[in-house]
């Protein structure tokens, strides 16, 4: 030591930091991420703060390597997932749009065009009133969907000419368990979305009749057609994307599709409700605040964060790649560390890994990193960080 003192005569705290910093992390070999615990070098005469910083950096790097190796071991000794089945998105989107249009033509009563088209195309009379129009659309649509899926499976025209379409090994078989579940959920979603748009159309008509009085029938007709066409164009791709994400998660986790889709649906409903409640609360707080009072804000409405952090003193291994902030509740996903709320929102929304390209994953693969959380909590206690919530 350049100060002429040995480790034994230094103050207890400094001696402890030097001994811990000079201790190699177990398994110091370089991992697949290019990280190595020996990359952190310590000058012998470094000041106390520099020694503590290097000690923390070495410990954070060791924890990151531990989670990376744990994932590599699970991949090495576990089973790799088989090729995932994917839906034919163009066919699914067209089917959902057609389901919504059929609901619009049959609910609440049969549109005059339907009997005319039936007499012209099918040479048969169509009833002017249906006792259960939604059930009729659901059953007939399900039959039609199975026929279309079979034609797509065998590459019959016109599906063989439509691009892009999944490879034959990726096509979802319509008679498989997940194929039946997918078609059932798709038919139910098409009918429910169609009924919701019809209810919206009826509510808007009632409101406008009360506000401006009765309007010519052509105005209601053009407005209704525009509303249903817009809704089918905008909502059909969203429904197909949600069903495709649920299908991928069901295959990766080896679960049934219906429970996972229901969980995702109610999760979206709860998230929307909480988001609306948070916005309403912030609006009330803003309305109740004085003109010269600034309503405090935070970086996120959902993700907790540490106040008082100096980024240059925090190892990069303790910073989330998504939020750019220090971990509060870290989780490991495929050997990489993320903030739990941010990673869960990313994975449930996209079905992909936040960093690795072309890697599918699901929320069930998030593993709580309690050791990293304990290190961050210790840093927060020593450096007097304050945990903030909305």
Helices and strands as residue ranges (DSSP letters): H 12-21, G 37-39, H 48-77, H 89-106, H 112-117, I 118-122, H 133-153, G 159-161, G 168-170, H 177-212, H 217-253, H 257-288, E 305-307, G 311-313, G 316-318, E 330-333, E 336-339, H 340-350, G 363-365, E 367-368, H 370-383, E 386-388
